[in-house]
Amino acid sequence: MSSTFVTLAEVLEARGGPLEEDEVWSLLLGSAESLLDLSYKGHNICNIITPASLLLSATGTLAFKNCAVTDEVCAFTAPEMLQGRAISTKLIIVYSLGMTLYWSPIQLSDSLNCLVLSMCEVMAHRRANLNSILEVCESHHNASLLPPPNKVIKQLVEDVFQDSLSGKSQMIRERLHGRNSFESQNFILLCSYCCEIVKKCCQAEYYYF
């Protein structure tokens, strides 16, 4: 975990459970906005998104780390890319994003489940595109009065940092407790040893007289 970004995998690990549905909507909206913005600006966008490459920043933005095609990421890779017949980078990334969101087990509502399933279509031409995903997410956010994605992302990152600090504090407490316990045992042993020395000295003086 860097000081600027955390990954979706780290968010789920810190939480010890899946995202809530509203958080999935926010991540989906934020991802669609970010990917379209990168595309409009002519920047190269990655072909594969995984829980370990979807980056959340403390400022509420999203970024995407490039992934090579390996056995670990095949589950998130579009079929056409694995078969060497990639047609559209945007449709490849849509598939990958959909699989990444499904990676966090959660009982989705029908509307969100249908949207994510449409992103994971095996046939690329049947897959939802980024513009349609953005439109659906914006409509849902407005109708449900959900907070803006950047606010939700900030909170997710803050939760990870808080969990990390709690873990470090616990580790320090355990180390201190272990050290104090060790020192206490040494003190007890030292006291016992001193008592034995005193007894022997007393016995020696008794027999001397």
MDTraj code that builds the backbone (N, CA, C; nanometers):
import mdtraj as md
import numpy as np

residues = "MET SER SER THR PHE VAL THR LEU ALA GLU VAL LEU GLU ALA ARG GLY GLY PRO LEU GLU GLU ASP GLU VAL TRP SER LEU LEU LEU GLY SER ALA GLU SER LEU LEU ASP LEU SER TYR LYS GLY HIS ASN ILE CYS ASN ILE ILE THR PRO ALA SER LEU LEU LEU SER ALA THR GLY THR LEU ALA PHE LYS ASN CYS ALA VAL THR ASP GLU VAL CYS ALA PHE THR ALA PRO GLU MET LEU GLN GLY ARG ALA ILE SER THR LYS LEU ILE ILE VAL TYR SER LEU GLY MET THR LEU TYR TRP SER PRO ILE GLN LEU SER ASP SER LEU ASN CYS LEU VAL LEU SER MET CYS GLU VAL MET ALA HIS ARG ARG ALA ASN LEU ASN SER ILE LEU GLU VAL CYS GLU SER HIS HIS ASN ALA SER LEU LEU PRO PRO PRO ASN LYS VAL ILE LYS GLN LEU VAL GLU ASP VAL PHE GLN ASP SER LEU SER GLY LYS SER GLN MET ILE ARG GLU ARG LEU HIS GLY ARG ASN SER PHE GLU SER GLN ASN PHE ILE LEU LEU CYS SER TYR CYS CYS GLU ILE VAL LYS LYS CYS CYS GLN ALA GLU TYR TYR TYR PHE".split()
xyz = np.array([
    [0.0844, -0.1197, 0.0000],
    [0.0000, 0.0000, 0.0000],
    [0.0880, 0.1247, 0.0000],
    [0.0700, 0.2136, -0.0968],
    [0.1479, 0.3356, -0.1020],
    [0.0826, 0.4415, -0.0145],
    [0.1534, 0.5567, 0.0013],
    [0.0998, 0.6639, 0.0851],
    [-0.0097, 0.7402, 0.0134],
    [-0.0226, 0.7229, -0.1200],
    [-0.1186, 0.7995, -0.1985],
    [-0.2397, 0.7173, -0.2376],
    [-0.2176, 0.5944, -0.2776],
    [-0.3252, 0.5094, -0.3277],
    [-0.3391, 0.3820, -0.2448],
    [-0.4594, 0.3279, -0.2457],
    [-0.4822, 0.1921, -0.1980],
    [-0.5542, 0.1176, -0.3092],
    [-0.5424, -0.0123, -0.3094],
    [-0.6097, -0.0916, -0.4125],
    [-0.7463, -0.1386, -0.3620],
    [-0.8295, -0.1788, -0.4554],
    [-0.9592, -0.2346, -0.4170],
    [-0.9384, -0.3593, -0.3314],
    [-0.8376, -0.4385, -0.3632],
    [-0.8086, -0.5586, -0.2843],
    [-0.7770, -0.5218, -0.1398],
    [-0.7036, -0.4123, -0.1189],
    [-0.6697, -0.3687, 0.0162],
    [-0.7928, -0.3178, 0.0906],
    [-0.8835, -0.2536, 0.0172],
    [-1.0088, -0.2071, 0.0779],
    [-1.0885, -0.3256, 0.1317],
    [-1.0998, -0.4293, 0.0503],
    [-1.1767, -0.5472, 0.0909],
    [-1.1074, -0.6230, 0.2039],
    [-0.9753, -0.6270, 0.2003],
    [-0.9000, -0.6956, 0.3061],
    [-0.9170, -0.6232, 0.4395],
    [-0.9084, -0.4891, 0.4355],
    [-0.9233, -0.4110, 0.5585],
    [-1.0638, -0.4247, 0.6154],
    [-1.1610, -0.4321, 0.5275],
    [-1.3002, -0.4424, 0.5717],
    [-1.3329, -0.5820, 0.6201],
    [-1.2709, -0.6807, 0.5601],
    [-1.3023, -0.8189, 0.5959],
    [-1.4361, -0.8639, 0.5416],
    [-1.4824, -0.7992, 0.4363],
    [-1.6117, -0.8336, 0.3767],
    [-1.6319, -0.7563, 0.2481],
    [-1.7449, -0.7772, 0.1816],
    [-1.7692, -0.7139, 0.0519],
    [-1.8080, -0.5665, 0.0637],
    [-1.8084, -0.5001, -0.0509],
    [-1.8571, -0.3625, -0.0577],
    [-2.0088, -0.3609, -0.0441],
    [-2.0606, -0.2485, -0.0011],
    [-2.2047, -0.2297, -0.0028],
    [-2.2470, -0.1904, -0.1440],
    [-2.3736, -0.2105, -0.1753],
    [-2.4182, -0.1845, -0.3131],
    [-2.3958, -0.0394, -0.3544],
    [-2.4260, 0.0554, -0.2666],
    [-2.4063, 0.1965, -0.3017],
    [-2.2593, 0.2262, -0.3310],
    [-2.1696, 0.1561, -0.2636],
    [-2.0268, 0.1747, -0.2892],
    [-1.9882, 0.1191, -0.4261],
    [-2.0510, 0.0088, -0.4650],
    [-2.0257, -0.0471, -0.5985],
    [-2.0728, 0.0503, -0.7060],
    [-2.1917, 0.1084, -0.6855],
    [-2.2419, 0.2096, -0.7800],
    [-2.1431, 0.3251, -0.7920],
    [-2.0908, 0.3709, -0.6802],
    [-1.9971, 0.4840, -0.6803],
    [-1.8671, 0.4493, -0.7517],
    [-1.8150, 0.3303, -0.7257],
    [-1.6922, 0.2881, -0.7937],
    [-1.7147, 0.2741, -0.9444],
    [-1.8311, 0.2236, -0.9800],
    [-1.8620, 0.2060, -1.1217],
    [-1.8749, 0.3401, -1.1915],
    [-1.9448, 0.4344, -1.1282],
    [-1.9596, 0.5684, -1.1861],
    [-1.8238, 0.6371, -1.1954],
    [-1.7460, 0.6311, -1.0865],
    [-1.6145, 0.6942, -1.0880],
    [-1.5217, 0.6332, -1.1915],
    [-1.5281, 0.5023, -1.2086],
    [-1.4432, 0.4337, -1.3071],
    [-1.4814, 0.4733, -1.4487],
    [-1.6116, 0.4755, -1.4767],
    [-1.6580, 0.5134, -1.6104],
    [-1.6161, 0.6562, -1.6440],
    [-1.6316, 0.7472, -1.5476],
    [-1.5913, 0.8866, -1.5694],
    [-1.4406, 0.8961, -1.5959],
    [-1.3612, 0.8268, -1.5158],
    [-1.2149, 0.8330, -1.5287],
    [-1.1677, 0.7743, -1.6610],
    [-1.2222, 0.6588, -1.6974],
    [-1.1795, 0.5928, -1.8213],
    [-1.2185, 0.6739, -1.9444],
    [-1.3384, 0.7310, -1.9428],
    [-1.3804, 0.8143, -2.0563],
    [-1.2962, 0.9411, -2.0648],
    [-1.2629, 0.9978, -1.9502],
    [-1.1792, 1.1171, -1.9487],
    [-1.0413, 1.0878, -2.0064],
    [-0.9836, 0.9738, -1.9675],
    [-0.8542, 0.9339, -2.0224],
    [-0.8623, 0.9142, -2.1730],
    [-0.9720, 0.8551, -2.2172],
    [-0.9900, 0.8293, -2.3595],
    [-1.0051, 0.9589, -2.4388],
    [-1.0854, 1.0520, -2.3873],
    [-1.1077, 1.1791, -2.4557],
    [-0.9788, 1.2612, -2.4661],
    [-0.8931, 1.2472, -2.3655],
    [-0.7663, 1.3222, -2.3647],
    [-0.6574, 1.2535, -2.4467],
    [-0.6919, 1.1384, -2.5031],
    [-0.5968, 1.0679, -2.5881],
    [-0.4929, 0.9881, -2.5137],
    [-0.5128, 0.9675, -2.3827],
    [-0.4172, 0.8885, -2.3056],
    [-0.4408, 0.7390, -2.3287],
    [-0.3347, 0.6623, -2.3223],
    [-0.3485, 0.5177, -2.3307],
    [-0.4130, 0.4663, -2.2025],
    [-0.5090, 0.3788, -2.2171],
    [-0.5714, 0.3189, -2.0988],
    [-0.5353, 0.1708, -2.0938],
    [-0.5282, 0.1195, -1.9722],
    [-0.4874, -0.0195, -1.9545],
    [-0.5927, -0.1126, -2.0144],
    [-0.5523, -0.2334, -2.0444],
    [-0.6428, -0.3322, -2.1025],
    [-0.7069, -0.4222, -1.9975],
    [-0.6454, -0.4276, -1.8801],
    [-0.6937, -0.5185, -1.7760],
    [-0.7044, -0.4434, -1.6438],
    [-0.8178, -0.4578, -1.5784],
    [-0.8375, -0.4044, -1.4442],
    [-0.8618, -0.5225, -1.3514],
    [-0.7925, -0.5219, -1.2384],
    [-0.8113, -0.6261, -1.1375],
    [-0.8286, -0.5578, -1.0018],
    [-0.8696, -0.6312, -0.9000],
    [-0.8787, -0.5714, -0.7664],
    [-0.7451, -0.5154, -0.7176],
    [-0.6343, -0.5682, -0.7695],
    [-0.5021, -0.5215, -0.7276],
    [-0.4513, -0.4069, -0.8140],
    [-0.5228, -0.3740, -0.9219],
    [-0.4770, -0.2650, -1.0094],
    [-0.5746, -0.1480, -1.0142],
    [-0.6916, -0.1635, -0.9525],
    [-0.7857, -0.0522, -0.9402],
    [-0.7446, 0.0281, -0.8176],
    [-0.6963, 0.1501, -0.8393],
    [-0.6370, 0.2312, -0.7333],
    [-0.7309, 0.3424, -0.6882],
    [-0.7470, 0.3556, -0.5576],
    [-0.8302, 0.4594, -0.4987],
    [-0.7392, 0.5573, -0.4249],
    [-0.7581, 0.6868, -0.4477],
    [-0.6719, 0.7855, -0.3836],
    [-0.7427, 0.8544, -0.2683],
    [-0.6630, 0.9127, -0.1794],
    [-0.7166, 0.9838, -0.0633],
    [-0.7889, 1.1114, -0.1038],
    [-0.7680, 1.1562, -0.2280],
    [-0.8366, 1.2762, -0.2768],
    [-0.9709, 1.2432, -0.3428],
    [-1.0011, 1.1125, -0.3518],
    [-1.1302, 1.0721, -0.4068],
    [-1.1289, 1.0396, -0.5550],
    [-1.0118, 1.0280, -0.6141],
    [-1.0029, 0.9940, -0.7559],
    [-0.9652, 0.8472, -0.7723],
    [-0.9732, 0.8006, -0.8964],
    [-0.9384, 0.6628, -0.9295],
    [-0.8256, 0.6613, -1.0317],
    [-0.7460, 0.5585, -1.0274],
    [-0.6409, 0.5380, -1.1265],
    [-0.6324, 0.3892, -1.1547],
    [-0.5628, 0.3567, -1.2635],
    [-0.5569, 0.2173, -1.3068],
    [-0.4133, 0.1803, -1.3394],
    [-0.3656, 0.0759, -1.2740],
    [-0.2288, 0.0299, -1.2928],
    [-0.2253, -0.0742, -1.4041],
    [-0.1262, -0.0646, -1.4918],
    [-0.1136, -0.1598, -1.6010],
    [-0.0857, -0.3006, -1.5496],
    [-0.1477, -0.3979, -1.6134],
    [-0.1276, -0.5388, -1.5774],
    [-0.0843, -0.6171, -1.7005],
    [0.0078, -0.7072, -1.6806],
    [0.0436, -0.8007, -1.7873],
    [-0.0495, -0.9207, -1.7790],
    [-0.0691, -0.9876, -1.8919],
    [-0.1556, -1.1051, -1.8940],
    [-0.0814, -1.2218, -1.8294],
    [-0.1256, -1.2598, -1.7117],
    [-0.0670, -1.3726, -1.6391],
    [-0.1800, -1.4639, -1.5949],
    [-0.1422, -1.5776, -1.5377],
    [-0.2441, -1.6713, -1.4896],
    [-0.3322, -1.6068, -1.3832],
    [-0.2734, -1.5171, -1.3034],
    [-0.3478, -1.4554, -1.1940],
    [-0.4554, -1.3600, -1.2420],
    [-0.4347, -1.2990, -1.3586],
    [-0.5300, -1.1979, -1.4055],
    [-0.6189, -1.2465, -1.5196],
    [-0.6024, -1.3721, -1.5591],
    [-0.6822, -1.4246, -1.6715],
    [-0.8325, -1.4144, -1.6453],
    [-0.8719, -1.4318, -1.5192],
    [-1.0138, -1.4265, -1.4853],
    [-1.0739, -1.2889, -1.5115],
    [-0.9904, -1.1851, -1.5163],
    [-1.0377, -1.0490, -1.5368],
    [-1.0133, -1.0002, -1.6798],
    [-0.9621, -1.0878, -1.7635],
    [-0.9241, -1.0502, -1.8996],
    [-1.0322, -1.0892, -1.9987],
    [-1.0659, -0.9973, -2.0878],
    [-1.1703, -1.0226, -2.1876],
    [-1.1340, -1.1422, -2.2755],
    [-1.2331, -1.2254, -2.3095],
    [-1.2057, -1.3453, -2.3917],
    [-1.1357, -1.3146, -2.5229],
    [-1.1776, -1.2056, -2.5887],
    [-1.1173, -1.1739, -2.7189],
    [-0.9698, -1.1376, -2.7062],
    [-0.9322, -1.0839, -2.5902],
    [-0.7915, -1.0502, -2.5691],
    [-0.7097, -1.1773, -2.5462],
    [-0.7668, -1.2708, -2.4713],
    [-0.6985, -1.3979, -2.4476],
    [-0.6824, -1.4761, -2.5773],
    [-0.7780, -1.4575, -2.6689],
    [-0.7747, -1.5291, -2.7974],
    [-0.6964, -1.4545, -2.9040],
    [-0.6418, -1.3382, -2.8665],
    [-0.5600, -1.2619, -2.9604],
    [-0.6378, -1.1965, -3.0711],
    [-0.7648, -1.1657, -3.0485],
    [-0.8453, -1.0995, -3.1510],
    [-0.9165, -0.9763, -3.0939],
    [-0.8430, -0.8997, -3.0166],
    [-0.8998, -0.7797, -2.9551],
    [-0.9469, -0.6812, -3.0616],
    [-1.0677, -0.6265, -3.0405],
    [-1.1261, -0.5331, -3.1362],
    [-1.1282, -0.3910, -3.0801],
    [-1.1836, -0.3759, -2.9607],
    [-1.1994, -0.2437, -2.8998],
    [-1.1424, -0.2425, -2.7595],
    [-1.0486, -0.1502, -2.7363],
    [-0.9887, -0.1391, -2.6034],
    [-1.0939, -0.1037, -2.4988],
    [-1.1880, -0.0179, -2.5370],
    [-1.2908, 0.0250, -2.4420],
    [-1.3793, -0.0919, -2.3996],
    [-1.4115, -0.1804, -2.4927],
    [-1.4948, -0.2957, -2.4584],
    [-1.4163, -0.3986, -2.3778],
    [-1.2868, -0.4066, -2.4034],
    [-1.2006, -0.4961, -2.3246],
    [-1.1972, -0.4507, -2.1794],
    [-1.1832, -0.3202, -2.1614],
    [-1.1734, -0.2663, -2.0251],
    [-1.3066, -0.2750, -1.9530],
    [-1.4162, -0.2661, -2.0264],
    [-1.5494, -0.2802, -1.9660],
    [-1.5656, -0.4205, -1.9071],
    [-1.5256, -0.5210, -1.9835],
    [-1.5333, -0.6588, -1.9343],
    [-1.4502, -0.6747, -1.8061],
    [-1.3279, -0.6230, -1.8104],
    [-1.2364, -0.6360, -1.6983],
    [-1.2904, -0.5657, -1.5735],
    [-1.3475, -0.4480, -1.5917],
    [-1.4043, -0.3741, -1.4790],
    [-1.5233, -0.4485, -1.4193],
    [-1.6074, -0.5037, -1.5046],
    [-1.7227, -0.5802, -1.4563],
    [-1.6812, -0.7010, -1.3741],
    [-1.5814, -0.7749, -1.4221],
    [-1.5331, -0.8922, -1.3489],
    [-1.4689, -0.8528, -1.2161],
    [-1.4025, -0.7385, -1.2144],
    [-1.3395, -0.6905, -1.0910],
    [-1.4446, -0.6578, -0.9853],
    [-1.5545, -0.5944, -1.0260],
    [-1.6605, -0.5611, -0.9311],
    [-1.7329, -0.6869, -0.8828],
    [-1.7428, -0.7872, -0.9689],
    [-1.8034, -0.9141, -0.9277],
    [-1.7131, -0.9919, -0.8320],
    [-1.5847, -0.9579, -0.8311],
    [-1.4890, -1.0295, -0.7467],
    [-1.5228, -1.0140, -0.5989],
    [-1.5846, -0.9015, -0.5636],
    [-1.6287, -0.8809, -0.4259],
    [-1.7680, -0.9388, -0.4118],
    [-1.7834, -1.0543, -0.3447],
    [-1.9141, -1.1205, -0.3377],
    [-2.0162, -1.0347, -0.2638],
    [-2.1261, -1.0084, -0.3292],
    [-2.2308, -0.9259, -0.2706],
    [-2.3630, -0.9587, -0.3396],
    [-2.4703, -0.9471, -0.2668],
    [-2.6023, -0.9684, -0.3239],
    [-2.6463, -0.8385, -0.3891],
    [-2.6395, -0.8333, -0.5219],
    [-2.6701, -0.7108, -0.5948],
    [-2.8193, -0.6996, -0.6249],
    [-2.8660, -0.5770, -0.6340],
    [-3.0037, -0.5540, -0.6772],
    [-3.0155, -0.5935, -0.8244],
    [-3.1371, -0.6105, -0.8709],
    [-3.1574, -0.6529, -1.0101],
    [-3.0970, -0.5534, -1.1088],
    [-3.1144, -0.4238, -1.0809],
    [-3.0659, -0.3230, -1.1755],
    [-2.9136, -0.3237, -1.1843],
    [-2.8459, -0.3318, -1.0713],
    [-2.6996, -0.3327, -1.0731],
    [-2.6473, -0.4658, -1.1268],
    [-2.7136, -0.5738, -1.0907],
    [-2.6717, -0.7054, -1.1389],
    [-2.6814, -0.7124, -1.2910],
    [-2.7892, -0.6606, -1.3472],
    [-2.8068, -0.6612, -1.4934],
    [-2.6998, -0.5765, -1.5615],
    [-2.6678, -0.4621, -1.4999],
    [-2.5664, -0.3740, -1.5583],
    [-2.4292, -0.4419, -1.5588],
    [-2.3911, -0.4997, -1.4465],
    [-2.2593, -0.5639, -1.4382],
    [-2.2537, -0.6863, -1.5294],
    [-2.3632, -0.7613, -1.5354],
    [-2.3667, -0.8763, -1.6263],
    [-2.3496, -0.8326, -1.7716],
    [-2.4091, -0.7192, -1.8076],
    [-2.3968, -0.6692, -1.9451],
    [-2.2532, -0.6274, -1.9755],
    [-2.1784, -0.5946, -1.8721],
    [-2.0376, -0.5601, -1.8902],
    [-1.9518, -0.6848, -1.9115],
    [-2.0012, -0.7983, -1.8621],
    [-1.9231, -0.9223, -1.8664],
    [-1.9676, -1.0165, -1.9778],
    [-2.0371, -0.9648, -2.0749],
    [-2.0783, -1.0476, -2.1890],
    [-1.9552, -1.1046, -2.2595],
    [-1.9619, -1.2333, -2.2937],
    [-1.8497, -1.2984, -2.3625],
    [-1.8312, -1.2402, -2.5018],
    [-1.9416, -1.2141, -2.5702],
    [-1.9362, -1.1560, -2.7043],
    [-1.9200, -1.0045, -2.6905],
    [-1.8114, -0.9523, -2.7432],
    [-1.7787, -0.8104, -2.7254],
    [-1.8874, -0.7181, -2.7802],
    [-1.9493, -0.7537, -2.8927],
    [-2.0480, -0.6644, -2.9545],
    [-2.1768, -0.6546, -2.8729],
    [-2.1966, -0.7477, -2.7783],
    [-2.3151, -0.7453, -2.6931],
    [-2.2882, -0.6762, -2.5598],
    [-2.1668, -0.6349, -2.5390],
    [-2.1238, -0.5780, -2.4116],
    [-2.1655, -0.4317, -2.3998],
    [-2.1986, -0.3894, -2.2783],
    [-2.2286, -0.2480, -2.2541],
    [-2.1031, -0.1647, -2.2778],
    [-2.1220, -0.0409, -2.3256],
    [-2.0060, 0.0464, -2.3447],
    [-1.9970, 0.1489, -2.2321],
    [-1.8851, 0.2182, -2.2261],
    [-1.8603, 0.3107, -2.1154],
    [-1.9626, 0.4240, -2.1093],
    [-2.0056, 0.4717, -2.2244],
    [-2.1030, 0.5812, -2.2255],
    [-2.2377, 0.5382, -2.1686],
    [-2.2814, 0.4189, -2.2055],
    [-2.4100, 0.3705, -2.1538],
    [-2.4000, 0.3403, -2.0038],
    [-2.2848, 0.2890, -1.9615],
    [-2.2636, 0.2626, -1.8187],
    [-2.2685, 0.3936, -1.7406],
    [-2.2024, 0.4956, -1.7932],
    [-2.2018, 0.6268, -1.7279],
    [-2.3431, 0.6817, -1.7162],
    [-2.4205, 0.6687, -1.8220],
    [-2.5582, 0.7201, -1.8231],
    [-2.6439, 0.6503, -1.7177],
    [-2.6344, 0.5183, -1.7107],
    [-2.7132, 0.4419, -1.6130],
    [-2.6724, 0.4781, -1.4703],
    [-2.5412, 0.4884, -1.4467],
    [-2.4916, 0.5202, -1.3119],
    [-2.5332, 0.6604, -1.2684],
    [-2.5248, 0.7567, -1.3578],
    [-2.5655, 0.8939, -1.3244],
    [-2.7137, 0.9002, -1.2934],
    [-2.7922, 0.8281, -1.3710],
    [-2.9368, 0.8247, -1.3476],
    [-2.9684, 0.7645, -1.2115],
    [-2.8995, 0.6555, -1.1777],
    [-2.9230, 0.5907, -1.0488],
    [-2.8803, 0.6811, -0.9336],
    [-2.7670, 0.7473, -0.9475],
    [-2.7186, 0.8361, -0.8417],
    [-2.8163, 0.9511, -0.8167],
    [-2.8662, 1.0076, -0.9239],
    [-2.9595, 1.1199, -0.9097],
    [-3.0910, 1.0751, -0.8476],
    [-3.1404, 0.9591, -0.8903],
    [-3.2683, 0.9094, -0.8396],
    [-3.2580, 0.8655, -0.6939],
    [-3.1437, 0.8106, -0.6562],
    [-3.1259, 0.7576, -0.5203],
    [-3.0636, 0.8582, -0.4248],
    [-3.0288, 0.9760, -0.4764],
    [-2.9671, 1.0815, -0.3947],
    [-2.8402, 1.0318, -0.3244],
    [-2.7591, 0.9589, -0.3991],
    [-2.6340, 0.9062, -0.3430],
    [-2.5269, 1.0150, -0.3383],
    [-2.4333, 1.0047, -0.2453],
    [-2.3234, 1.1023, -0.2394],
    [-2.2353, 1.0896, -0.3633],
    [-2.1624, 1.1952, -0.3985],
    [-2.0741, 1.1877, -0.5165],
    [-1.9678, 1.0805, -0.4983],
    [-1.9238, 1.0192, -0.6073],
    [-1.8259, 0.9099, -0.5971],
    [-1.6996, 0.9469, -0.5211],
    [-1.6504, 1.0696, -0.5397],
    [-1.5239, 1.1051, -0.4739],
    [-1.5353, 1.1018, -0.3215],
    [-1.6532, 1.1326, -0.2699],
    [-1.6736, 1.1263, -0.1247],
    [-1.6686, 0.9821, -0.0749],
    [-1.7312, 0.8931, -0.1497],
    [-1.7321, 0.7507, -0.1128],
    [-1.5910, 0.6929, -0.1216],
    [-1.5182, 0.7289, -0.2272],
    [-1.3821, 0.6789, -0.2466],
    [-1.2912, 0.7267, -0.1335],
    [-1.3034, 0.8534, -0.0962],
    [-1.2239, 0.9070, 0.0156],
    [-1.2477, 0.8264, 0.1435],
    [-1.3753, 0.7926, 0.1688],
    [-1.4087, 0.7191, 0.2901],
    [-1.3498, 0.5780, 0.2868],
    [-1.3540, 0.5143, 0.1708],
    [-1.2972, 0.3802, 0.1573],
    [-1.1471, 0.3814, 0.1856],
    [-1.0790, 0.4836, 0.1333],
    [-0.9344, 0.4954, 0.1560],
    [-0.9062, 0.5234, 0.3030],
    [-0.9845, 0.6112, 0.3626],
    [-0.9659, 0.6441, 0.5041],
    [-0.9843, 0.5207, 0.5919],
    [-1.0810, 0.4369, 0.5567],
    [-1.1036, 0.3137, 0.6335],
    [-0.9812, 0.2229, 0.6302],
    [-0.9156, 0.2165, 0.5139],
    [-0.7955, 0.1327, 0.5020],
    [-0.6835, 0.1875, 0.5896],
    [-0.6637, 0.3203, 0.5848],
    [-0.5581, 0.3817, 0.6657],
    [-0.5860, 0.3628, 0.8148],
    [-0.7116, 0.3779, 0.8540],
    [-0.7472, 0.3591, 0.9948],
    [-0.7211, 0.2163, 1.0388],
    [-0.7548, 0.1219, 0.9519],
    [-0.7306, -0.0192, 0.9835],
    [-0.5818, -0.0468, 0.9955],
    [-0.5031, 0.0158, 0.9074],
    [-0.3583, -0.0022, 0.9113],
    [-0.2999, 0.0534, 1.0403],
    [-0.3466, 0.1722, 1.0812],
    [-0.2980, 0.2326, 1.2053],
    [-0.3370, 0.1484, 1.3262],
    [-0.4596, 0.0966, 1.3242],
    [-0.5053, 0.0126, 1.4350],
    [-0.4202, -0.1130, 1.4459],
    [-0.3875, -0.1697, 1.3287],
    [-0.3051, -0.2897, 1.3275],
    [-0.1659, -0.2635, 1.3819],
    [-0.1083, -0.1488, 1.3440],
    [0.0256, -0.1150, 1.3933],
    [0.0229, -0.0883, 1.5436],
    [-0.0824, -0.0195, 1.5893],
    [-0.0945, 0.0080, 1.7329],
    [-0.1052, -0.1212, 1.8120],
    [-0.1847, -0.2157, 1.7591],
    [-0.2004, -0.3445, 1.8256],
    [-0.0684, -0.4196, 1.8307],
    [0.0071, -0.4127, 1.7213],
    [0.1366, -0.4820, 1.7159],
    [0.2324, -0.4233, 1.8191],
    [0.2311, -0.2886, 1.8309],
    [0.3189, -0.2239, 1.9297],
    [0.2793, -0.2634, 2.0706],
    [0.1472, -0.2668, 2.0965],
    [0.0997, -0.3050, 2.2301],
    [0.1414, -0.4479, 2.2633],
    [0.1296, -0.5365, 2.1637],
    [0.1667, -0.6757, 2.1870],
    [0.3161, -0.6884, 2.2144],
    [0.3967, -0.6111, 2.1416],
    [0.5410, -0.6159, 2.1637],
    [0.5765, -0.5634, 2.3018],
    [0.5115, -0.4521, 2.3399],
    [0.5373, -0.3964, 2.4726],
    [0.4950, -0.4937, 2.5814],
    [0.3800, -0.5549, 2.5596],
    [0.3317, -0.6530, 2.6581],
    [0.4282, -0.7701, 2.6689],
    [0.4765, -0.8158, 2.5528],
    [0.5714, -0.9266, 2.5527],
    [0.7005, -0.8896, 2.6210],
    [0.7483, -0.7655, 2.5987],
    [0.8726, -0.7223, 2.6618],
    [0.8553, -0.7083, 2.8118],
    [0.7430, -0.6484, 2.8522],
    [0.7185, -0.6321, 2.9953],
    [0.7071, -0.7672, 3.0656],
    [0.6429, -0.8611, 2.9957],
    [0.6287, -0.9954, 3.0522],
    [0.7650, -1.0606, 3.0697],
    [0.8490, -1.0409, 2.9665],
    [0.9834, -1.0982, 2.9712],
    [1.0643, -1.0357, 3.0858],
    [1.0527, -0.9020, 3.0984],
    [1.1258, -0.8335, 3.2044],
    [1.0762, -0.8762, 3.3421],
    [0.9450, -0.8967, 3.3542],
    [0.8894, -0.9399, 3.4824],
    [0.9419, -1.0772, 3.5212],
    [0.9494, -1.1672, 3.4240],
    [1.0008, -1.3017, 3.4506],
    [1.1466, -1.2960, 3.4937],
    [1.2238, -1.2101, 3.4270],
    [1.3643, -1.1954, 3.4642],
    [1.3789, -1.1408, 3.6067],
    [1.2909, -1.0453, 3.6407],
    [1.2954, -0.9871, 3.7755],
    [1.2648, -1.0927, 3.8815],
    [1.1635, -1.1768, 3.8523],
    [1.1272, -1.2836, 3.9457],
    [1.2419, -1.3821, 3.9633],
    [1.3053, -1.4193, 3.8508],
    [1.4187, -1.5119, 3.8580],
    [1.5348, -1.4504, 3.9374],
    [1.5578, -1.3202, 3.9140],
    [1.6657, -1.2521, 3.9856],
    [1.6384, -1.2502, 4.1361],
    [1.5128, -1.2219, 4.1719],
    [1.4750, -1.2199, 4.3136],
    [1.4958, -1.3568, 4.3778],
    [1.4560, -1.4611, 4.3041],
    [1.4719, -1.5974, 4.3560],
    [1.6192, -1.6295, 4.3775],
    [1.7008, -1.5883, 4.2820],
    [1.8450, -1.6138, 4.2912],
    [1.9052, -1.5410, 4.4118],
    [1.8639, -1.4155, 4.4314],
    [1.9140, -1.3364, 4.5446],
    [1.8727, -1.4005, 4.6775],
    [1.7500, -1.4507, 4.6812],
    [1.7017, -1.5173, 4.8040],
    [1.7870, -1.6385, 4.8368],
    [1.8207, -1.7163, 4.7340],
    [1.9041, -1.8340, 4.7554],
    [2.0416, -1.7943, 4.8083],
    [2.0973, -1.6870, 4.7522],
    [2.2286, -1.6388, 4.7981],
    [2.2219, -1.5961, 4.9445],
    [2.1160, -1.5226, 4.9789],
    [2.0990, -1.4760, 5.1165],
    [2.0880, -1.5940, 5.2121],
    [2.0096, -1.6963, 5.1722],
    [1.9929, -1.8153, 5.2567],
    [2.1269, -1.8835, 5.2831],
    [2.2060, -1.8986, 5.1760],
    [2.3357, -1.9651, 5.1899],
    [2.4276, -1.8856, 5.2818],
    [2.4238, -1.7538, 5.2679],
    [2.5073, -1.6689, 5.3531],
    [2.4661, -1.6811, 5.4995],
    [2.3355, -1.6843, 5.5197],
    [2.2848, -1.6962, 5.6560],
    [2.3258, -1.8299, 5.7162],
    [2.3144, -1.9364, 5.6345],
    [2.3519, -2.0687, 5.6820],
    [2.5007, -2.0743, 5.7148],
    [2.5803, -2.0111, 5.6302],
    [2.7254, -2.0112, 5.6535],
    [2.7596, -1.9402, 5.7836],
    [2.6958, -1.8299, 5.8092],
    [2.7217, -1.7549, 5.9329],
    [2.6746, -1.8343, 6.0547],
    [2.5669, -1.9075, 6.0402],
    [2.5111, -1.9843, 6.1524],
    [2.6070, -2.0932, 6.1934],
    [2.6596, -2.1640, 6.0955],
    [2.7528, -2.2737, 6.1282],
    [2.8870, -2.2201, 6.1759],
    [2.9196, -2.1019, 6.1300],
    [3.0482, -2.0447, 6.1706],
    [3.0499, -2.0167, 6.3199],
    [2.9361, -1.9632, 6.3650],
    [2.9289, -1.9372, 6.5091],
    [2.9046, -2.0672, 6.5844],
])
top = md.Topology()
chain = top.add_chain()
for i, resn in enumerate(residues, 1):
    res = top.add_residue(resn, chain, resSeq=i)
    for name in ("N", "CA", "C"):
        top.add_atom(name, md.element.get_by_symbol(name[0]), res)
traj = md.Trajectory(xyz[None], top)
